[in-house]
Amino acid sequence: MVPKTALADVDDLKKFATMPASWRALPETIQKLLLPLLDQMTELDIPVRSGVSRHGTDATITFHGTHPMVPNGRSRWEMSNEAKPWIKANREYRKRTEALDDTRTTTFVFVTMRHWEKKLEWAAEKQAEGVWADVRVLDCGDLHLWLSSQPEVHQWLSTEIARYLPTDRVVPAELPTGVPSFVGREDELAIATGPASLVVICGQPGVGKSTLAVHAAGDTASDYPDGRLYLDLRGTHLDAVAPADALSQVLGSLGVPDISRARSTSELAALYRTEASRSKFVLVLDNARDEEQVRPLLLGESRSKVIITSRNQLRGLNTAHRIQLGVLTSAEAVQMLRSRITDERSTAEPDALDEIAALCGCLPLALAVVASGAMGEPSSWSLMRLAAKLKDERRRLGWLRAGDVEVQASLQLSYDLLTPEEQTAFGEICLIPGPSFGCDLAGVAVAADEDDAELFMIRFVERCLAEPSDAQGRFRLHDLVRLFGKKVMYRGLDDYQSPTASLRLRRHLVSHAQRSFALLRAGKDLLPTDADPDEVRRWFAANLLNVVAVLHEVDQLGAHGTAVDLCRDLCFYAHAQSDWRRLDDFARLGLDITEKARKQEVLDAAEVAMAESMFTRLIAESATARHDRRAASFYAAKSMMPTVPDNAPPFQKTLIQQTIASSLRLQGRYDEALDLFLEVLHSWHSQGHHDHYNTRATAHDIGLTLTEMGRPAEAIPYLEQDLKLTRRHGDAAEVAQSLHSLGLAQKENHQLDDAEASLTAAAEAFASCGIPIAEGAALNDLALVLHLQGRQGEACQHHLTDFKLCESLGDSEGAALALVGIANNLMSLGVDHAPYAADCLIHALKRVDSRTSGRTIGSAVASVGELAYRLGRTALGARAFEVAARAYEASAVPHGELTVVVRHIVALSDAGFTDEARSLARRAEELLTDASPSWLVNFVENQRE
């Protein structure tokens, strides 16, 4: 910057051009420079001061002489100090060209105090248009040369500039050193470096607020020539910087003299705003405590920028540019670790980096501490060793320390700012098991009603100790924040003790889950008058992961009996939701816990036998639903192994028999299963359980078994009885399941209109319950019914809806089956639709992977065979059916090979290969069994005739 006694140089002109005062000073400077040439002019029209804003040309001059800056003859001048002078020059050039008639005898002159690197190219381009006699541009370099020839004008302008550019000071560059490798934050950085004059960056401790602010301020340094200022407001400490002290430090950095004369905060703020009006700087206010601390340092509309970081959301500040900074993504966290752990381990142990990133919750401070600790160890020490240490939740925070940088200490600062009441509530909320929670669980934790609990959560969100989750009305805590709160609550307790809030939460979740399960199993007639089964199901959906988390807590505490009951409840919920993979997880966990209970004799022999049989059978059911026939057969057989103790109560004996019967059905041993199911049904009735859930379930199982045996006419009465009881006692999801099973039996019995009605109602019921995977399955079966009715267009629509549902759930196998269904309907419409059918089959096969069942692969490839025959590609068709048969056989799908052979016969017949079809029909006869579905039996018999 130039002292008041010194003459302004080119840099001073450029800096002055960024200030509003320069717009008035530019025409006045040109006027003063022209005055010595007045005796050679016949025209000089150049408004200054209040006349600057008039419409029209900024200056008109007729000069008769020679001068390096002033053209001979008539000239019209335009002046601007806009940041991009060429934009203004283009605009004024077009405007004057269109408005004036004397351009061919007049020179166009554009003047700016800015530096314009390509001014000569622009002038030459415009001159080449031949519209004006000449085109010239004068920028800061030309003006400085002109000023040098007139010392008095130069001194006058230098004095003007000195009024706005502080005297004899160095441009402040106070930003702390940034991180060596800045990772991620592209969207946040775009906001922080954008045109906004105020940016607030808030977030939890250690999330990288200061790093982002400093990086953004450094990136925009060239846009703020008057300095890059930084002030730590120490908002998390008792000696937080007072607003008046903050203003004094900033004004001192800006070189404002006589600050001591201003004694009040308002006087200092006025000085600050005055200085900001003629300067252009970026100011980082780091670690702000609250709005009151920073409000005097805000500028409103300004050419300068203020970036504030805080652990408080500062909602009271009126800014649309607030960045709620979250943790890094998993990929970014690994990238950060790799950039800081610079030896060969970061390349050699990628799995360790993934695990460390996850255990640190992708929190930048934790990642930085871990990386620093790793670099302090010998490079021969494995990173997996470090990951193993971090797995221990009780000691994880202790390991997250490097020198004087400690994650726990950072969290402690935020905790210390809470009131005693808030500290207690925060610790209790940290005890809630599970990744997220609603205000109902928060109320249980703090022993208050939901409204009071929500007020606490709002305060913790404002202080960035919690955040809203994606689910409405629910919140979540970062893992390290939760561990810190738990550590606070366990201080002073013995190893065998738990905080009162933890006991309260555990009792609530266990009892609520078990009560909800009991209510749903009991049926509507036995529900309390104020209980809604659909509401119970919604509670399960919202708090499922909390129940899972408390299940692990209970198991770790050795309460294996309670844990087994919880596992059963979770399996029931997953089964009702058709969530087969989760059912498999819960059932396997149930088996593990049952084994612990057996070893520690927590359960008696009958209870162990019943639990083992139930969980194993559920694994088999899950495998069946996922078309994994081998796993289904293995676990179905295994579920029959538990023996029923002689002294077991009748209820337990019957329940185990019911489980064994289900296992027989899953193995395809339908006759044995049916006999045992009928025996079980009689036993339930003899025990007085006429309307009990298990009685309804047994009737339903009998109907399914008869349907699978090819005896749908006998199945329908059982399924209608099940539907009647379920409508009376069950909830909407159970009604949907009963309708679905009934519809399948009606389809097999060729009652297509009844099947359409039942399956339509089932799909609608599943949709209303929010069970999309079951809704898709019902729509798929409904489409098959419509196909049999010759309504291919409607069938395609239902298959398409099923496809979209499967895609949204990530169910690639279900999506592939839906595409096969669309292809089959398109083929039924004729050869003209073959290209579209082929496209569907190609996309179906693209979704095949190592997890895809042989049933799905076989179905898709068989459809390829049918399409090949229709297109006259007989060799390809025969080969495709051969592959499809092998796929069914490999996955042990009942009647799979027979189904493929029948489809092959139909394809041969339709293509005119009658002899080949008859030959293949003999193979179909060989594959028939007593358990073959009736439609297959009837087809083969018709071929024989």
C-alpha angles and dihedrals in degrees: 000000000000124000116237091254094050126084119251116253130204093276090053090052091051093049092045089052089066091062126083091233090067092068091065094039096053100067091039090053091050090049092052091047091052097048095083088058094051095108089061094052132088093184133032118165112164120144119210136185109003093007093062092089096057119122121256134034116354092225139002119197135176108195127181106196146051123286132149093230104031119063120226114252127013119346136175117212131206121189132194140153096199115148092248103038095183091066092055091042092054092048095050092043092056093043095051093042091056096042104044131070099195100062095118091062096036134078119228111220124187119192129192137161088218124095111256110191097189099038094123092052091049093048092048091050092052093043089054089061088070094218097117129040088239140346124215138176127203117192134172093291093054092045092051090051091050091047090051089063092055110047095182094056089043091054092047093052091044089056090050091050091048089059089065103029109065114241127253101351136128117239104258116244102179103150114128119242110282126228115281094236118028111201130199124327094120095148094043092047091052089057095044093050094041128104096277114121092210126042124175117200113192133171147126123300113289097013094121104259096143092044091054093046094050092045092050093048090050092049091055097044094115091056092057109053095173096067152294107250128191131189128176105213092192091221093166094055133076091241095058113168113264117233092246092052091048091052092049092052093048093047090049090052089051090054097245109163128220096024089155091070090070107076105174131062091242091054091050090047090052091052089048093052091047091052091046091054091065099032136066114212140141118233125195113202102192127198099005117190101206145331094277092061095054105029095090088055095056118108107195110207104009143143088233125078131226119197115192126191122194144157084225120076090229091214090171092071113093103228132128090202103077118144115204097199116212132187122284122271116258091256092049091048091053090046090053092050092047092050092053101037093065101176127089094274093080089061098036097050110041092152090057091053090051092050095046091050090052094046090051089051088235088283108157096218092051091046091050092050092049092048091049091050092048092052089052090060127075112275088236090068111097121242088219087066088059091048090052091055092051092053091074102090093197093060103027096101090050091058092050095083133104119176109308093344112095130165093210092053090051091052091045090060091059092044092052091057091062122094116250090257091050092047091055093046092046092053092048093050090051087062093064106114118230136045096278138011143189130234090265091066091039088055091052090049096052094034092239138110121276095260093055090045090052091053089055091049092050090054092049091048090051088052091047093240091118136018136205113261124224091261112082116257094011132110138198139202128214110254093243092048089051092048090050092052092047090050090054091050094049094051110122095012125118120243092259094050129090129197114261091244091055092053089047092052093045093051091046097050095043095046094042093050093047093045091049091050092048092049093051093046093046095055135225096295091061097040119107111258091251095049120102115195091208090053089050089053091049089052089054091049093050097043101032096114090045089056090048090051093049088048089061090046092051091047092050089051089057097249091132095158091058089044092054090051091050091049089053090051092050091049090052091052094047091048092050089051092047086236094152101173092050089046088055091051094049094045093050090048088050091055091051093050092045089056090053090048091051093051092048092041092234090138126041122241094265093050092048092049092049094047094047092048093047097047093044092049090050090054087053091049090050091050090049092051089050090050092245096140097172093055090043092053093046096050093039089058092043092052089064093060100083111095123224111237114233092233094053115123116256091250092057093044092052092046091053090047089052090052091049090050090052089050091052090052091050089053091053092248091134101162092054091043093050093050092050093045090053090050090049092049090052090048093053091051092047089054090052096252095131096146099023120131092247091052091054091045091052092051088050091050091050090053092050091048094050090048091052090048089058093252101114094151089063091042096056098070091052092048092046089052089049090050092049092052093042092053088052099043111012135072131252095273093053090048089052091052092049091049091049094052092045091050091053091051091048090050092052089048090053092244088136098165091051090045091052091052094047095046093045090053090046093052091048092048093049089049092051089050092051096242101136098172091057091042089055092049091052091048090050091054091044089054090053089055092049089049090056088051091054093248096130096158094057090043090055091052092054092046088050092052089049089050092053092048091050092048092051090052095046090244099147093172093054089046090052092052091049090052090050088053091052090048092051091052092048091051089053089058092063144268092297088072094049095101090055091046090050090051091053092049092049090053091046092053090047087064092057115109139154091288095053114112123241088241093063093042091048093049093050095045092046088055088052087054092052091049091049092054091049089054093047095253094132097163091052090046094052091047092049093052090049091053091046092053091051091049091054092045093049092055094044094236109175111249088356097132091044090052091052092048091052092050088049091052091051091049091050093048093048089050092051098253095132098159093049089049092053091049092052091047089067088058089052091055090054091053095051116111135177088260095053113123115260095244091057092046092049092048094052092046091051090051090052091053 
